[in-house]
């Protein structure tokens, strides 16, 4: 059914969608090829580390996409999207911890190492069921979705708007961060969850597993894109854009604005959760630092740089900023914060439509020139 | 023959005794101490106590501290101080420095625990009549702890001659506590009456001892009831003072929150602008204090007063520059402003890291800020916190006057309530915006000076306060400094009252959740602007 949906979408899709999917397909083919067939030592060779790194960028792209869905198309600025991302990550992390079984340092068949270390005798209630992979997959979507539903239900019903909404989402992720930092909270405290061994019996250190995870990230991004694309191009998508531009008018027209917002918010949180779940196996750790307000705000600048309100732009922004981050934090760690801060200021001042806006302008410019020359 | 034997025995006894117990000047006692056992030492210490000179007191103290030695070979008594691996010696009789010596050449005159306690009492006894009032207080305290009833007459005697209020208080307490166990009904009743008035928590253990001792004796029935009442009163007093202390902590936290947040409240209220760089302004204010202390190291006592105007100017200027360069292009786009100011905050943080260093800077606390105000034995308040409360209230009043009475303030409020109309009336709203932003930032700088006294001054100082600041502003309601004040105090007190039950972190989480829920119910805060002003501000 999903494949039918995808194929239909691709056939029906506009040129931009096709172009984006082609790029993804190209990446999905070329990256593993460069890893497997180009000999190590060659300039074009990609190591396993690079595969995971690119996979990480793609999950960031998906996270940016999810934020763009509500910020770009619905005008809701969430400064707590990192929370949904981290929750998805924690879900898969718990599964991996349970998968370790008796192979931990202390060799306890059920309890993860940190619980043994803290002298706990029983598994916390929240950890039950995560030994099953399908249950975990379900939770990756449900946990962030449910949080978003409850949070959004109350917030949108009482018409918490604009900056106020941004601030309470920030408070939400901050509160979650404080909670997850606590050892008593039962998710590993400061250290988070790490030392994962394998997924479904395949070792996470394995070369093939890494490529598989990478391809999975590509697939998730493609599906996320298609879902978002069909959402924003549907009738509901038009309503969402209407809400972004003139919420009161939509309300006067008889639309239940809060339901539309809630729906978009929940879908977006689920996408963020999926991104987090793909992120964790590729970096090998999840800790409460992911809940830090700074991380969530960073996501906003990815979207702003790439181009708010265009799905492709958000993904582009996510990938580009993180490429820059990897480069700067390794080579010029001092400059990175200047760069990021400057990016925030310059993009908001001079690039209200982001990079995509610039590209569009160039296209229009060329088009106009062509028309003139005729 | 018999006579001779008797004489011989007498001489022997005399000789033997004079060797130890019958010594009566300090030097003799000291040399006797070298070879006596513990029970003999007790007698010798009593004798030392009876001598009542400064020198004997000094010897007793050194004995108690364990720095009284004698040189093995010459049997000279010395004070020894450990320097590196050797011992520096001072001759007791002459007070002259003899020089360094190895440890195996000297031997300590040692005491056991019981003797040490006894020595302390003896010291207290002799210093009870000293000229120094601190020493007298110290002595009274020692006697109180030692609980030695036989010193009761001494205390009464000391009380008769005492004129200093603090010493009298300490002596009365000691007298009362000693009389409790004396068995004399009159004294017991008197002391119970006295203790009822002071309700000092330190007395609890003595009262418990008293109850334990006379529980079974019928003749003391009334006194036991009285003592139990006393215990109840002390406990309820402790509870009351604990409550007051919590309230005080809450108020001081609230003041900190208020000082930190009020600048934000003004900029947010007037311009609808969320300034995420506000925390960094606080940080810069704190660093200004550090720099001032660095430039004027001899003026540490006044550094805070010097730093206040400087911090206001520095951060106010930075605020105006930010407003002119960035924020004025983003009016009407609050979300973008939020992002741009966040970018600025990152840049400022990194700037401070590059100029100073990533580690925390040491900021000295002036003398007058440290210390405690003792209100009751169970309640003492830190001066630092008291000053912070006073400071925040004076800032509040100053701002209130500025906004209510001054021309500038009236213009600010006009712009806040109805921007187009204010412009129509000839108010330069652009200029007001710049100045207001400068004012808000300047106050953040002042907050930084205050915060430099209670928290670590480092590049992350601002970040740790910014979320709290938002919460206060949103909770109190925008554009209303009364709201900010009450919001800050309510949050501060609420937080501190939660802390004993839930722990600091959980208290914070609960506060955050409370706020999230609160905003759902009252999206415009506790004190929302009402009427047309509120509508136009949307």
HADDOCK unambig.tbl for C-alpha pairs under 7 A between the chains (distance, minus, plus):
assign (segid A and resid 154 and name CA) (segid B and resid 520 and name CA) 6.37 0.50 0.50
assign (segid A and resid 155 and name CA) (segid B and resid 520 and name CA) 5.67 0.50 0.50
assign (segid A and resid 158 and name CA) (segid B and resid 520 and name CA) 5.43 0.50 0.50
assign (segid A and resid 158 and name CA) (segid B and resid 521 and name CA) 6.77 0.50 0.50
assign (segid A and resid 160 and name CA) (segid B and resid 520 and name CA) 6.50 0.50 0.50
assign (segid A and resid 160 and name CA) (segid B and resid 523 and name CA) 5.93 0.50 0.50
assign (segid A and resid 163 and name CA) (segid B and resid 334 and name CA) 6.94 0.50 0.50
assign (segid A and resid 163 and name CA) (segid B and resid 335 and name CA) 6.51 0.50 0.50
assign (segid A and resid 168 and name CA) (segid B and resid 516 and name CA) 5.75 0.50 0.50
assign (segid A and resid 171 and name CA) (segid B and resid 512 and name CA) 6.25 0.50 0.50
assign (segid A and resid 175 and name CA) (segid B and resid 509 and name CA) 5.12 0.50 0.50
assign (segid A and resid 175 and name CA) (segid B and resid 512 and name CA) 6.40 0.50 0.50
assign (segid A and resid 178 and name CA) (segid B and resid 505 and name CA) 6.76 0.50 0.50
assign (segid A and resid 178 and name CA) (segid B and resid 509 and name CA) 6.97 0.50 0.50
assign (segid A and resid 337 and name CA) (segid B and resid 346 and name CA) 5.99 0.50 0.50
assign (segid A and resid 337 and name CA) (segid B and resid 347 and name CA) 6.27 0.50 0.50
assign (segid A and resid 337 and name CA) (segid B and resid 350 and name CA) 6.23 0.50 0.50
assign (segid A and resid 338 and name CA) (segid B and resid 346 and name CA) 6.87 0.50 0.50
assign (segid A and resid 338 and name CA) (segid B and resid 347 and name CA) 4.98 0.50 0.50
assign (segid A and resid 338 and name CA) (segid B and resid 350 and name CA) 6.62 0.50 0.50
assign (segid A and resid 340 and name CA) (segid B and resid 343 and name CA) 6.90 0.50 0.50
assign (segid A and resid 341 and name CA) (segid B and resid 343 and name CA) 3.68 0.50 0.50
assign (segid A and resid 341 and name CA) (segid B and resid 344 and name CA) 5.82 0.50 0.50
assign (segid A and resid 341 and name CA) (segid B and resid 346 and name CA) 5.15 0.50 0.50
assign (segid A and resid 341 and name CA) (segid B and resid 347 and name CA) 5.28 0.50 0.50
assign (segid A and resid 342 and name CA) (segid B and resid 343 and name CA) 6.10 0.50 0.50
assign (segid A and resid 344 and name CA) (segid B and resid 339 and name CA) 6.09 0.50 0.50
assign (segid A and resid 344 and name CA) (segid B and resid 340 and name CA) 5.27 0.50 0.50
assign (segid A and resid 344 and name CA) (segid B and resid 343 and name CA) 4.74 0.50 0.50
assign (segid A and resid 345 and name CA) (segid B and resid 340 and name CA) 4.42 0.50 0.50
assign (segid A and resid 345 and name CA) (segid B and resid 343 and name CA) 5.62 0.50 0.50
assign (segid A and resid 345 and name CA) (segid B and resid 344 and name CA) 6.94 0.50 0.50
assign (segid A and resid 348 and name CA) (segid B and resid 336 and name CA) 5.97 0.50 0.50
assign (segid A and resid 348 and name CA) (segid B and resid 340 and name CA) 6.21 0.50 0.50
